[in-house]
Amino acid sequence: MAEVASGAVSVSEVFERNGQDRVGRTRVVQVLRAVPGYGPARVAALMAICGVEEKQRVGALNEQQRERLLRALIS
């Protein structure tokens, strides 16, 4: 997730790679916490609003959850 923190890879690119074993097994919370400006409280609120469980993995996100998370990150 260092790539997300550095800005080399966007969250949407990570979500697109969900078929890869390593990415698919990564928890969504880890990806979101790597985004600059998103700490534990902000990530928890974002996930709750988007209907994503705390322990959910990137590979288990459905299309609606991905879209809601990406829209929330943009705004």
N, CA, C and O atoms as a Tripos MOL2 file, in Angstrom:
@<TRIPOS>MOLECULE
protein
  300   299    75     0     0
PROTEIN
NO_CHARGES

@<TRIPOS>ATOM
      1 N           0.7980   -1.1790    0.0000 N.3       1 MET1
      2 CA          0.0000    0.0000    0.0000 C.3       1 MET1
      3 C           0.8560    1.2630    0.0000 C.2       1 MET1
      4 O           0.3470    2.3840    0.0070 O.2       1 MET1
      5 N           2.1510    1.0520   -0.0080 N.am      2 ALA2
      6 CA          3.0670    2.1790   -0.1120 C.3       2 ALA2
      7 C           2.8710    2.9030   -1.4360 C.2       2 ALA2
      8 O           3.0740    4.1140   -1.5210 O.2       2 ALA2
      9 N           2.4730    2.1600   -2.4780 N.am      3 GLU3
     10 CA          2.2300    2.7750   -3.7820 C.3       3 GLU3
     11 C           1.0620    3.7450   -3.7280 C.2       3 GLU3
     12 O           1.0820    4.7860   -4.3850 O.2       3 GLU3
     13 N           0.0400    3.4070   -2.9440 N.am      4 VAL4
     14 CA         -1.1100    4.3000   -2.7830 C.3       4 VAL4
     15 C          -0.6890    5.5340   -1.9970 C.2       4 VAL4
     16 O          -1.0430    6.6550   -2.3620 O.2       4 VAL4
     17 N           0.0530    5.3360   -0.9350 N.am      5 ALA5
     18 CA          0.4980    6.4540   -0.0960 C.3       5 ALA5
     19 C           1.3780    7.4260   -0.8750 C.2       5 ALA5
     20 O           1.3120    8.6350   -0.6540 O.2       5 ALA5
     21 N           2.1960    6.9120   -1.7790 N.am      6 SER6
     22 CA          3.0920    7.7780   -2.5520 C.3       6 SER6
     23 C           2.3970    8.4330   -3.7320 C.2       6 SER6
     24 O           2.9300    9.3710   -4.3260 O.2       6 SER6
     25 N           1.2030    7.9440   -4.0780 N.am      7 GLY7
     26 CA          0.4770    8.4930   -5.2150 C.3       7 GLY7
     27 C           0.8040    7.8090   -6.5300 C.2       7 GLY7
     28 O           0.2960    8.2060   -7.5790 O.2       7 GLY7
     29 N           1.6470    6.7840   -6.4850 N.am      8 ALA8
     30 CA          2.0170    6.0640   -7.7010 C.3       8 ALA8
     31 C           0.8510    5.2510   -8.2570 C.2       8 ALA8
     32 O           0.7610    5.0250   -9.4640 O.2       8 ALA8
     33 N          -0.0390    4.8150   -7.3660 N.am      9 VAL9
     34 CA         -1.1920    4.0060   -7.7490 C.3       9 VAL9
     35 C          -2.4170    4.5930   -7.0580 C.2       9 VAL9
     36 O          -2.3630    4.9430   -5.8790 O.2       9 VAL9
     37 N          -3.5220    4.7010   -7.7950 N.am     10 SER10
     38 CA         -4.7520    5.2170   -7.2010 C.3      10 SER10
     39 C          -5.5520    4.0650   -6.5820 C.2      10 SER10
     40 O          -5.2920    2.8930   -6.8540 O.2      10 SER10
     41 N          -6.5150    4.4200   -5.7550 N.am     11 VAL11
     42 CA         -7.3830    3.4150   -5.1320 C.3      11 VAL11
     43 C          -8.1700    2.6790   -6.2130 C.2      11 VAL11
     44 O          -8.3650    1.4670   -6.1170 O.2      11 VAL11
     45 N          -8.6160    3.3860   -7.2240 N.am     12 SER12
     46 CA         -9.3680    2.7210   -8.2950 C.3      12 SER12
     47 C          -8.5090    1.6850   -9.0120 C.2      12 SER12
     48 O          -9.0110    0.6320   -9.4060 O.2      12 SER12
     49 N          -7.2190    1.9720   -9.1840 N.am     13 GLU13
     50 CA         -6.3180    0.9930   -9.8090 C.3      13 GLU13
     51 C          -6.1530   -0.2350   -8.9150 C.2      13 GLU13
     52 O          -6.0770   -1.3590   -9.4120 O.2      13 GLU13
     53 N          -6.0980   -0.0270   -7.6180 N.am     14 VAL14
     54 CA         -6.0030   -1.1550   -6.6850 C.3      14 VAL14
     55 C          -7.2630   -2.0070   -6.7970 C.2      14 VAL14
     56 O          -7.1800   -3.2340   -6.8540 O.2      14 VAL14
     57 N          -8.4280   -1.3630   -6.8280 N.am     15 PHE15
     58 CA         -9.6870   -2.0980   -6.9340 C.3      15 PHE15
     59 C          -9.7740   -2.8710   -8.2460 C.2      15 PHE15
     60 O         -10.3630   -3.9510   -8.2860 O.2      15 PHE15
     61 N          -9.1970   -2.3350   -9.3150 N.am     16 GLU16
     62 CA         -9.2010   -3.0290  -10.6050 C.3      16 GLU16
     63 C          -8.3170   -4.2730  -10.5790 C.2      16 GLU16
     64 O          -8.5410   -5.2090  -11.3480 O.2      16 GLU16
     65 N          -7.3300   -4.2890   -9.7130 N.am     17 ARG17
     66 CA         -6.4100   -5.4360   -9.6050 C.3      17 ARG17
     67 C          -6.9220   -6.4970   -8.6400 C.2      17 ARG17
     68 O          -6.1560   -7.3740   -8.2410 O.2      17 ARG17
     69 N          -8.1840   -6.4440   -8.2550 N.am     18 ASN18
     70 CA         -8.6990   -7.3390   -7.2210 C.3      18 ASN18
     71 C          -8.5800   -8.8200   -7.5700 C.2      18 ASN18
     72 O          -8.6910   -9.6630   -6.6800 O.2      18 ASN18
     73 N          -8.3610   -9.1540   -8.8230 N.am     19 GLY19
     74 CA         -8.1970  -10.5410   -9.2190 C.3      19 GLY19
     75 C          -6.8380  -11.1180   -8.8420 C.2      19 GLY19
     76 O          -6.6680  -12.3360   -8.7920 O.2      19 GLY19
     77 N          -5.8830  -10.2520   -8.5790 N.am     20 GLN20
     78 CA         -4.5590  -10.7180   -8.1800 C.3      20 GLN20
     79 C          -4.6190  -11.1790   -6.7290 C.2      20 GLN20
     80 O          -5.2430  -10.5230   -5.8950 O.2      20 GLN20
     81 N          -3.9790  -12.2960   -6.4260 N.am     21 ASP21
     82 CA         -4.0510  -12.8800   -5.0810 C.3      21 ASP21
     83 C          -3.7120  -11.8920   -3.9830 C.2      21 ASP21
     84 O          -4.4720  -11.7320   -3.0280 O.2      21 ASP21
     85 N          -2.5880  -11.2370   -4.1120 N.am     22 ARG22
     86 CA         -2.1320  -10.3380   -3.0480 C.3      22 ARG22
     87 C          -3.1030   -9.1810   -2.8330 C.2      22 ARG22
     88 O          -3.4240   -8.8420   -1.6940 O.2      22 ARG22
     89 N          -3.5590   -8.5890   -3.9000 N.am     23 VAL23
     90 CA         -4.4840   -7.4590   -3.7970 C.3      23 VAL23
     91 C          -5.8440   -7.9270   -3.3080 C.2      23 VAL23
     92 O          -6.4460   -7.2810   -2.4510 O.2      23 VAL23
     93 N          -6.3290   -9.0150   -3.8260 N.am     24 GLY24
     94 CA         -7.6380   -9.5310   -3.4360 C.3      24 GLY24
     95 C          -7.7270   -9.8900   -1.9690 C.2      24 GLY24
     96 O          -8.8040   -9.8150   -1.3770 O.2      24 GLY24
     97 N          -6.6090  -10.2800   -1.3730 N.am     25 ARG25
     98 CA         -6.5930  -10.6490    0.0490 C.3      25 ARG25
     99 C          -6.3500   -9.4580    0.9700 C.2      25 ARG25
    100 O          -6.4460   -9.5930    2.1900 O.2      25 ARG25
    101 N          -6.0430   -8.3170    0.4160 N.am     26 THR26
    102 CA         -5.7690   -7.1240    1.2100 C.3      26 THR26
    103 C          -7.0740   -6.5550    1.7490 C.2      26 THR26
    104 O          -8.0710   -6.4910    1.0300 O.2      26 THR26
    105 N          -7.0700   -6.1490    2.9920 N.am     27 ARG27
    106 CA         -8.2720   -5.5580    3.5850 C.3      27 ARG27
    107 C          -8.4740   -4.1520    3.0220 C.2      27 ARG27
    108 O          -7.5200   -3.4040    2.8050 O.2      27 ARG27
    109 N          -9.7370   -3.8200    2.7940 N.am     28 VAL28
    110 CA        -10.0930   -2.5080    2.2570 C.3      28 VAL28
    111 C          -9.5770   -1.4060    3.1720 C.2      28 VAL28
    112 O          -9.1030   -0.3720    2.7000 O.2      28 VAL28
    113 N          -9.6690   -1.6260    4.4760 N.am     29 VAL29
    114 CA         -9.2240   -0.6180    5.4390 C.3      29 VAL29
    115 C          -7.7470   -0.2920    5.2520 C.2      29 VAL29
    116 O          -7.3510    0.8600    5.4330 O.2      29 VAL29
    117 N          -6.9270   -1.2680    4.8970 N.am     30 GLN30
    118 CA         -5.5000   -1.0230    4.6750 C.3      30 GLN30
    119 C          -5.2830   -0.1240    3.4570 C.2      30 GLN30
    120 O          -4.4290    0.7620    3.4720 O.2      30 GLN30
    121 N          -6.0520   -0.3610    2.4200 N.am     31 VAL31
    122 CA         -5.9320    0.4480    1.2060 C.3      31 VAL31
    123 C          -6.3370    1.8910    1.5050 C.2      31 VAL31
    124 O          -5.6370    2.8300    1.1250 O.2      31 VAL31
    125 N          -7.4670    2.0600    2.1870 N.am     32 LEU32
    126 CA         -7.9690    3.4020    2.4500 C.3      32 LEU32
    127 C          -7.0850    4.1740    3.4280 C.2      32 LEU32
    128 O          -6.9220    5.3870    3.2890 O.2      32 LEU32
    129 N          -6.5150    3.4850    4.4110 N.am     33 ARG33
    130 CA         -5.6290    4.1670    5.3570 C.3      33 ARG33
    131 C          -4.3320    4.6210    4.7020 C.2      33 ARG33
    132 O          -3.6420    5.4890    5.2340 O.2      33 ARG33
    133 N          -3.9980    4.0510    3.5670 N.am     34 ALA34
    134 CA         -2.7880    4.4630    2.8520 C.3      34 ALA34
    135 C          -2.9970    5.7660    2.0880 C.2      34 ALA34
    136 O          -2.0330    6.4120    1.6780 O.2      34 ALA34
    137 N          -4.2640    6.1520    1.8960 N.am     35 VAL35
    138 CA         -4.5590    7.3910    1.1860 C.3      35 VAL35
    139 C          -4.1740    8.5690    2.0810 C.2      35 VAL35
    140 O          -4.6160    8.6390    3.2280 O.2      35 VAL35
    141 N          -3.3640    9.4880    1.5770 N.am     36 PRO36
    142 CA         -2.9810   10.6470    2.3880 C.3      36 PRO36
    143 C          -4.2050   11.4090    2.8970 C.2      36 PRO36
    144 O          -5.1240   11.7090    2.1340 O.2      36 PRO36
    145 N          -4.2040   11.7160    4.1920 N.am     37 GLY37
    146 CA         -5.3010   12.4550    4.8000 C.3      37 GLY37
    147 C          -6.4040   11.5890    5.3760 C.2      37 GLY37
    148 O          -7.3510   12.1090    5.9670 O.2      37 GLY37
    149 N          -6.3010   10.2720    5.2160 N.am     38 TYR38
    150 CA         -7.3200    9.3620    5.7250 C.3      38 TYR38
    151 C          -6.7590    8.5500    6.8850 C.2      38 TYR38
    152 O          -5.9750    7.6210    6.6890 O.2      38 TYR38
    153 N          -7.1710    8.9100    8.0860 N.am     39 GLY39
    154 CA         -6.7640    8.1940    9.2830 C.3      39 GLY39
    155 C          -7.8310    7.1890    9.6770 C.2      39 GLY39
    156 O          -8.8090    7.0030    8.9530 O.2      39 GLY39
    157 N          -7.6490    6.5390   10.8210 N.am     40 PRO40
    158 CA         -8.5820    5.4990   11.2560 C.3      40 PRO40
    159 C         -10.0350    5.9630   11.3840 C.2      40 PRO40
    160 O         -10.9460    5.2480   10.9660 O.2      40 PRO40
    161 N         -10.2610    7.1380   11.9500 N.am     41 ALA41
    162 CA        -11.6390    7.6140   12.1470 C.3      41 ALA41
    163 C         -12.3140    7.9350   10.8150 C.2      41 ALA41
    164 O         -13.4680    7.5660   10.5950 O.2      41 ALA41
    165 N         -11.6100    8.6050    9.9510 N.am     42 ARG42
    166 CA        -12.1770    8.9780    8.6550 C.3      42 ARG42
    167 C         -12.4440    7.7450    7.7990 C.2      42 ARG42
    168 O         -13.4590    7.6760    7.1060 O.2      42 ARG42
    169 N         -11.5400    6.7750    7.8430 N.am     43 VAL43
    170 CA        -11.7200    5.5320    7.0830 C.3      43 VAL43
    171 C         -12.9090    4.7430    7.6270 C.2      43 VAL43
    172 O         -13.7030    4.2130    6.8500 O.2      43 VAL43
    173 N         -13.0430    4.6580    8.9530 N.am     44 ALA44
    174 CA        -14.1650    3.9310    9.5640 C.3      44 ALA44
    175 C         -15.4920    4.5640    9.1650 C.2      44 ALA44
    176 O         -16.4460    3.8540    8.8450 O.2      44 ALA44
    177 N         -15.5600    5.8940    9.1810 N.am     45 ALA45
    178 CA        -16.7890    6.5840    8.7920 C.3      45 ALA45
    179 C         -17.1080    6.3490    7.3170 C.2      45 ALA45
    180 O         -18.2570    6.0900    6.9620 O.2      45 ALA45
    181 N         -16.1020    6.4400    6.4700 N.am     46 LEU46
    182 CA        -16.2820    6.2240    5.0360 C.3      46 LEU46
    183 C         -16.7980    4.8170    4.7520 C.2      46 LEU46
    184 O         -17.7180    4.6320    3.9550 O.2      46 LEU46
    185 N         -16.2030    3.8380    5.4050 N.am     47 MET47
    186 CA        -16.6160    2.4520    5.1820 C.3      47 MET47
    187 C         -18.0320    2.2150    5.6810 C.2      47 MET47
    188 O         -18.7950    1.4880    5.0450 O.2      47 MET47
    189 N         -18.3970    2.8120    6.8020 N.am     48 ALA48
    190 CA        -19.7510    2.6470    7.3380 C.3      48 ALA48
    191 C         -20.7790    3.2560    6.3840 C.2      48 ALA48
    192 O         -21.8210    2.6550    6.1240 O.2      48 ALA48
    193 N         -20.4860    4.4330    5.8720 N.am     49 ILE49
    194 CA        -21.3980    5.1060    4.9480 C.3      49 ILE49
    195 C         -21.5620    4.2990    3.6590 C.2      49 ILE49
    196 O         -22.6470    4.2620    3.0780 O.2      49 ILE49
    197 N         -20.4990    3.6660    3.2230 N.am     50 CYS50
    198 CA        -20.5080    2.9150    1.9620 C.3      50 CYS50
    199 C         -20.9620    1.4640    2.1280 C.2      50 CYS50
    200 O         -21.0630    0.7330    1.1430 O.2      50 CYS50
    201 N         -21.2320    1.0480    3.3470 N.am     51 GLY51
    202 CA        -21.7140   -0.3120    3.5800 C.3      51 GLY51
    203 C         -20.6530   -1.3820    3.4430 C.2      51 GLY51
    204 O         -20.9360   -2.4880    2.9830 O.2      51 GLY51
    205 N         -19.4340   -1.0590    3.8390 N.am     52 VAL52
    206 CA        -18.3220   -2.0050    3.7520 C.3      52 VAL52
    207 C         -17.9360   -2.4160    5.1700 C.2      52 VAL52
    208 O         -17.7080   -1.5660    6.0320 O.2      52 VAL52
    209 N         -17.8670   -3.7110    5.4020 N.am     53 GLU53
    210 CA        -17.4940   -4.2340    6.7190 C.3      53 GLU53
    211 C         -16.0280   -3.9440    7.0130 C.2      53 GLU53
    212 O         -15.2120   -3.8430    6.0970 O.2      53 GLU53
    213 N         -15.7020   -3.8120    8.2830 N.am     54 GLU54
    214 CA        -14.3410   -3.4700    8.7030 C.3      54 GLU54
    215 C         -13.3020   -4.4840    8.2270 C.2      54 GLU54
    216 O         -12.1830   -4.1100    7.8740 O.2      54 GLU54
    217 N         -13.6660   -5.7540    8.2160 N.am     55 LYS55
    218 CA        -12.6960   -6.7960    7.8540 C.3      55 LYS55
    219 C         -12.8170   -7.2630    6.4030 C.2      55 LYS55
    220 O         -12.2180   -8.2670    6.0180 O.2      55 LYS55
    221 N         -13.5820   -6.5430    5.6140 N.am     56 GLN56
    222 CA        -13.7920   -6.9520    4.2290 C.3      56 GLN56
    223 C         -12.5200   -6.7770    3.4030 C.2      56 GLN56
    224 O         -11.7570   -5.8300    3.5940 O.2      56 GLN56
    225 N         -12.3200   -7.6990    2.4990 N.am     57 ARG57
    226 CA        -11.1430   -7.6710    1.6370 C.3      57 ARG57
    227 C         -11.4960   -7.0970    0.2710 C.2      57 ARG57
    228 O         -12.6540   -7.1280   -0.1450 O.2      57 ARG57
    229 N         -10.5060   -6.5820   -0.4100 N.am     58 VAL58
    230 CA        -10.7070   -5.9540   -1.7180 C.3      58 VAL58
    231 C         -11.3770   -6.9300   -2.6850 C.2      58 VAL58
    232 O         -12.2760   -6.5380   -3.4280 O.2      58 VAL58
    233 N         -10.9600   -8.1680   -2.6850 N.am     59 GLY59
    234 CA        -11.5280   -9.1610   -3.5900 C.3      59 GLY59
    235 C         -12.9830   -9.4800   -3.3230 C.2      59 GLY59
    236 O         -13.6560  -10.0340   -4.1920 O.2      59 GLY59
    237 N         -13.4870   -9.1480   -2.1460 N.am     60 ALA60
    238 CA        -14.8750   -9.4390   -1.7860 C.3      60 ALA60
    239 C         -15.8120   -8.2540   -2.0050 C.2      60 ALA60
    240 O         -17.0150   -8.3720   -1.7730 O.2      60 ALA60
    241 N         -15.2830   -7.1200   -2.4440 N.am     61 LEU61
    242 CA        -16.1380   -5.9550   -2.7040 C.3      61 LEU61
    243 C         -17.0120   -6.2150   -3.9200 C.2      61 LEU61
    244 O         -16.5480   -6.7600   -4.9210 O.2      61 LEU61
    245 N         -18.2790   -5.8240   -3.8300 N.am     62 ASN62
    246 CA        -19.1180   -5.9070   -5.0210 C.3      62 ASN62
    247 C         -19.0230   -4.5780   -5.7750 C.2      62 ASN62
    248 O         -18.4440   -3.6140   -5.2730 O.2      62 ASN62
    249 N         -19.5780   -4.5350   -6.9490 N.am     63 GLU63
    250 CA        -19.4520   -3.3550   -7.8120 C.3      63 GLU63
    251 C         -20.0270   -2.0990   -7.1560 C.2      63 GLU63
    252 O         -19.4400   -1.0230   -7.2670 O.2      63 GLU63
    253 N         -21.1590   -2.2230   -6.4800 N.am     64 GLN64
    254 CA        -21.7780   -1.0640   -5.8380 C.3      64 GLN64
    255 C         -20.8960   -0.5130   -4.7230 C.2      64 GLN64
    256 O         -20.7680    0.7020   -4.5750 O.2      64 GLN64
    257 N         -20.2920   -1.3960   -3.9430 N.am     65 GLN65
    258 CA        -19.4150   -0.9460   -2.8700 C.3      65 GLN65
    259 C         -18.1990   -0.2180   -3.4360 C.2      65 GLN65
    260 O         -17.7990    0.8210   -2.9110 O.2      65 GLN65
    261 N         -17.6150   -0.7530   -4.4940 N.am     66 ARG66
    262 CA        -16.4700   -0.0990   -5.1290 C.3      66 ARG66
    263 C         -16.8420    1.2990   -5.6180 C.2      66 ARG66
    264 O         -16.1130    2.2630   -5.3850 O.2      66 ARG66
    265 N         -17.9800    1.3950   -6.2950 N.am     67 GLU67
    266 CA        -18.4240    2.6810   -6.8230 C.3      67 GLU67
    267 C         -18.6680    3.6810   -5.7010 C.2      67 GLU67
    268 O         -18.2570    4.8370   -5.8080 O.2      67 GLU67
    269 N         -19.3360    3.2530   -4.6150 N.am     68 ARG68
    270 CA        -19.6020    4.1580   -3.5000 C.3      68 ARG68
    271 C         -18.3150    4.6380   -2.8590 C.2      68 ARG68
    272 O         -18.1880    5.8200   -2.5420 O.2      68 ARG68
    273 N         -17.3550    3.7400   -2.6610 N.am     69 LEU69
    274 CA        -16.0800    4.1280   -2.0600 C.3      69 LEU69
    275 C         -15.3340    5.1210   -2.9490 C.2      69 LEU69
    276 O         -14.8200    6.1270   -2.4600 O.2      69 LEU69
    277 N         -15.2760    4.8490   -4.2250 N.am     70 LEU70
    278 CA        -14.5510    5.7430   -5.1300 C.3      70 LEU70
    279 C         -15.2210    7.1080   -5.2250 C.2      70 LEU70
    280 O         -14.5400    8.1330   -5.2500 O.2      70 LEU70
    281 N         -16.5590    7.1270   -5.2770 N.am     71 ARG71
    282 CA        -17.2830    8.4050   -5.3030 C.3      71 ARG71
    283 C         -17.0330    9.2010   -4.0350 C.2      71 ARG71
    284 O         -16.8500   10.4180   -4.0890 O.2      71 ARG71
    285 N         -17.0240    8.5180   -2.8870 N.am     72 ALA72
    286 CA        -16.8100    9.1910   -1.6070 C.3      72 ALA72
    287 C         -15.3860    9.7370   -1.5100 C.2      72 ALA72
    288 O         -15.1710   10.7920   -0.9140 O.2      72 ALA72
    289 N         -14.4250    9.0400   -2.0820 N.am     73 LEU73
    290 CA        -13.0490    9.5170   -2.0580 C.3      73 LEU73
    291 C         -12.8660   10.7560   -2.9180 C.2      73 LEU73
    292 O         -12.0490   11.6200   -2.6000 O.2      73 LEU73
    293 N         -13.6120   10.8480   -3.9890 N.am     74 ILE74
    294 CA        -13.4940   11.9840   -4.9000 C.3      74 ILE74
    295 C         -14.0890   13.2500   -4.2660 C.2      74 ILE74
    296 O         -13.5470   14.3440   -4.4220 O.2      74 ILE74
    297 N         -15.1960   13.0880   -3.5580 N.am     75 SER75
    298 CA        -15.8760   14.2740   -3.0190 C.3      75 SER75
    299 C         -15.2740   14.7640   -1.7260 C.2      75 SER75
    300 O         -15.7450   15.7520   -1.1610 O.2      75 SER75
@<TRIPOS>BOND
     1     1     2 1
     2     2     3 1
     3     3     4 2
     4     3     5 am
     5     5     6 1
     6     6     7 1
     7     7     8 2
     8     7     9 am
     9     9    10 1
    10    10    11 1
    11    11    12 2
    12    11    13 am
    13    13    14 1
    14    14    15 1
    15    15    16 2
    16    15    17 am
    17    17    18 1
    18    18    19 1
    19    19    20 2
    20    19    21 am
    21    21    22 1
    22    22    23 1
    23    23    24 2
    24    23    25 am
    25    25    26 1
    26    26    27 1
    27    27    28 2
    28    27    29 am
    29    29    30 1
    30    30    31 1
    31    31    32 2
    32    31    33 am
    33    33    34 1
    34    34    35 1
    35    35    36 2
    36    35    37 am
    37    37    38 1
    38    38    39 1
    39    39    40 2
    40    39    41 am
    41    41    42 1
    42    42    43 1
    43    43    44 2
    44    43    45 am
    45    45    46 1
    46    46    47 1
    47    47    48 2
    48    47    49 am
    49    49    50 1
    50    50    51 1
    51    51    52 2
    52    51    53 am
    53    53    54 1
    54    54    55 1
    55    55    56 2
    56    55    57 am
    57    57    58 1
    58    58    59 1
    59    59    60 2
    60    59    61 am
    61    61    62 1
    62    62    63 1
    63    63    64 2
    64    63    65 am
    65    65    66 1
    66    66    67 1
    67    67    68 2
    68    67    69 am
    69    69    70 1
    70    70    71 1
    71    71    72 2
    72    71    73 am
    73    73    74 1
    74    74    75 1
    75    75    76 2
    76    75    77 am
    77    77    78 1
    78    78    79 1
    79    79    80 2
    80    79    81 am
    81    81    82 1
    82    82    83 1
    83    83    84 2
    84    83    85 am
    85    85    86 1
    86    86    87 1
    87    87    88 2
    88    87    89 am
    89    89    90 1
    90    90    91 1
    91    91    92 2
    92    91    93 am
    93    93    94 1
    94    94    95 1
    95    95    96 2
    96    95    97 am
    97    97    98 1
    98    98    99 1
    99    99   100 2
   100    99   101 am
   101   101   102 1
   102   102   103 1
   103   103   104 2
   104   103   105 am
   105   105   106 1
   106   106   107 1
   107   107   108 2
   108   107   109 am
   109   109   110 1
   110   110   111 1
   111   111   112 2
   112   111   113 am
   113   113   114 1
   114   114   115 1
   115   115   116 2
   116   115   117 am
   117   117   118 1
   118   118   119 1
   119   119   120 2
   120   119   121 am
   121   121   122 1
   122   122   123 1
   123   123   124 2
   124   123   125 am
   125   125   126 1
   126   126   127 1
   127   127   128 2
   128   127   129 am
   129   129   130 1
   130   130   131 1
   131   131   132 2
   132   131   133 am
   133   133   134 1
   134   134   135 1
   135   135   136 2
   136   135   137 am
   137   137   138 1
   138   138   139 1
   139   139   140 2
   140   139   141 am
   141   141   142 1
   142   142   143 1
   143   143   144 2
   144   143   145 am
   145   145   146 1
   146   146   147 1
   147   147   148 2
   148   147   149 am
   149   149   150 1
   150   150   151 1
   151   151   152 2
   152   151   153 am
   153   153   154 1
   154   154   155 1
   155   155   156 2
   156   155   157 am
   157   157   158 1
   158   158   159 1
   159   159   160 2
   160   159   161 am
   161   161   162 1
   162   162   163 1
   163   163   164 2
   164   163   165 am
   165   165   166 1
   166   166   167 1
   167   167   168 2
   168   167   169 am
   169   169   170 1
   170   170   171 1
   171   171   172 2
   172   171   173 am
   173   173   174 1
   174   174   175 1
   175   175   176 2
   176   175   177 am
   177   177   178 1
   178   178   179 1
   179   179   180 2
   180   179   181 am
   181   181   182 1
   182   182   183 1
   183   183   184 2
   184   183   185 am
   185   185   186 1
   186   186   187 1
   187   187   188 2
   188   187   189 am
   189   189   190 1
   190   190   191 1
   191   191   192 2
   192   191   193 am
   193   193   194 1
   194   194   195 1
   195   195   196 2
   196   195   197 am
   197   197   198 1
   198   198   199 1
   199   199   200 2
   200   199   201 am
   201   201   202 1
   202   202   203 1
   203   203   204 2
   204   203   205 am
   205   205   206 1
   206   206   207 1
   207   207   208 2
   208   207   209 am
   209   209   210 1
   210   210   211 1
   211   211   212 2
   212   211   213 am
   213   213   214 1
   214   214   215 1
   215   215   216 2
   216   215   217 am
   217   217   218 1
   218   218   219 1
   219   219   220 2
   220   219   221 am
   221   221   222 1
   222   222   223 1
   223   223   224 2
   224   223   225 am
   225   225   226 1
   226   226   227 1
   227   227   228 2
   228   227   229 am
   229   229   230 1
   230   230   231 1
   231   231   232 2
   232   231   233 am
   233   233   234 1
   234   234   235 1
   235   235   236 2
   236   235   237 am
   237   237   238 1
   238   238   239 1
   239   239   240 2
   240   239   241 am
   241   241   242 1
   242   242   243 1
   243   243   244 2
   244   243   245 am
   245   245   246 1
   246   246   247 1
   247   247   248 2
   248   247   249 am
   249   249   250 1
   250   250   251 1
   251   251   252 2
   252   251   253 am
   253   253   254 1
   254   254   255 1
   255   255   256 2
   256   255   257 am
   257   257   258 1
   258   258   259 1
   259   259   260 2
   260   259   261 am
   261   261   262 1
   262   262   263 1
   263   263   264 2
   264   263   265 am
   265   265   266 1
   266   266   267 1
   267   267   268 2
   268   267   269 am
   269   269   270 1
   270   270   271 1
   271   271   272 2
   272   271   273 am
   273   273   274 1
   274   274   275 1
   275   275   276 2
   276   275   277 am
   277   277   278 1
   278   278   279 1
   279   279   280 2
   280   279   281 am
   281   281   282 1
   282   282   283 1
   283   283   284 2
   284   283   285 am
   285   285   286 1
   286   286   287 1
   287   287   288 2
   288   287   289 am
   289   289   290 1
   290   290   291 1
   291   291   292 2
   292   291   293 am
   293   293   294 1
   294   294   295 1
   295   295   296 2
   296   295   297 am
   297   297   298 1
   298   298   299 1
   299   299   300 2
@<TRIPOS>SUBSTRUCTURE
     1 MET1         2 RESIDUE 1 A MET
     2 ALA2         6 RESIDUE 1 A ALA
     3 GLU3        10 RESIDUE 1 A GLU
     4 VAL4        14 RESIDUE 1 A VAL
     5 ALA5        18 RESIDUE 1 A ALA
     6 SER6        22 RESIDUE 1 A SER
     7 GLY7        26 RESIDUE 1 A GLY
     8 ALA8        30 RESIDUE 1 A ALA
     9 VAL9        34 RESIDUE 1 A VAL
    10 SER10       38 RESIDUE 1 A SER
    11 VAL11       42 RESIDUE 1 A VAL
    12 SER12       46 RESIDUE 1 A SER
    13 GLU13       50 RESIDUE 1 A GLU
    14 VAL14       54 RESIDUE 1 A VAL
    15 PHE15       58 RESIDUE 1 A PHE
    16 GLU16       62 RESIDUE 1 A GLU
    17 ARG17       66 RESIDUE 1 A ARG
    18 ASN18       70 RESIDUE 1 A ASN
    19 GLY19       74 RESIDUE 1 A GLY
    20 GLN20       78 RESIDUE 1 A GLN
    21 ASP21       82 RESIDUE 1 A ASP
    22 ARG22       86 RESIDUE 1 A ARG
    23 VAL23       90 RESIDUE 1 A VAL
    24 GLY24       94 RESIDUE 1 A GLY
    25 ARG25       98 RESIDUE 1 A ARG
    26 THR26      102 RESIDUE 1 A THR
    27 ARG27      106 RESIDUE 1 A ARG
    28 VAL28      110 RESIDUE 1 A VAL
    29 VAL29      114 RESIDUE 1 A VAL
    30 GLN30      118 RESIDUE 1 A GLN
    31 VAL31      122 RESIDUE 1 A VAL
    32 LEU32      126 RESIDUE 1 A LEU
    33 ARG33      130 RESIDUE 1 A ARG
    34 ALA34      134 RESIDUE 1 A ALA
    35 VAL35      138 RESIDUE 1 A VAL
    36 PRO36      142 RESIDUE 1 A PRO
    37 GLY37      146 RESIDUE 1 A GLY
    38 TYR38      150 RESIDUE 1 A TYR
    39 GLY39      154 RESIDUE 1 A GLY
    40 PRO40      158 RESIDUE 1 A PRO
    41 ALA41      162 RESIDUE 1 A ALA
    42 ARG42      166 RESIDUE 1 A ARG
    43 VAL43      170 RESIDUE 1 A VAL
    44 ALA44      174 RESIDUE 1 A ALA
    45 ALA45      178 RESIDUE 1 A ALA
    46 LEU46      182 RESIDUE 1 A LEU
    47 MET47      186 RESIDUE 1 A MET
    48 ALA48      190 RESIDUE 1 A ALA
    49 ILE49      194 RESIDUE 1 A ILE
    50 CYS50      198 RESIDUE 1 A CYS
    51 GLY51      202 RESIDUE 1 A GLY
    52 VAL52      206 RESIDUE 1 A VAL
    53 GLU53      210 RESIDUE 1 A GLU
    54 GLU54      214 RESIDUE 1 A GLU
    55 LYS55      218 RESIDUE 1 A LYS
    56 GLN56      222 RESIDUE 1 A GLN
    57 ARG57      226 RESIDUE 1 A ARG
    58 VAL58      230 RESIDUE 1 A VAL
    59 GLY59      234 RESIDUE 1 A GLY
    60 ALA60      238 RESIDUE 1 A ALA
    61 LEU61      242 RESIDUE 1 A LEU
    62 ASN62      246 RESIDUE 1 A ASN
    63 GLU63      250 RESIDUE 1 A GLU
    64 GLN64      254 RESIDUE 1 A GLN
    65 GLN65      258 RESIDUE 1 A GLN
    66 ARG66      262 RESIDUE 1 A ARG
    67 GLU67      266 RESIDUE 1 A GLU
    68 ARG68      270 RESIDUE 1 A ARG
    69 LEU69      274 RESIDUE 1 A LEU
    70 LEU70      278 RESIDUE 1 A LEU
    71 ARG71      282 RESIDUE 1 A ARG
    72 ALA72      286 RESIDUE 1 A ALA
    73 LEU73      290 RESIDUE 1 A LEU
    74 ILE74      294 RESIDUE 1 A ILE
    75 SER75      298 RESIDUE 1 A SER
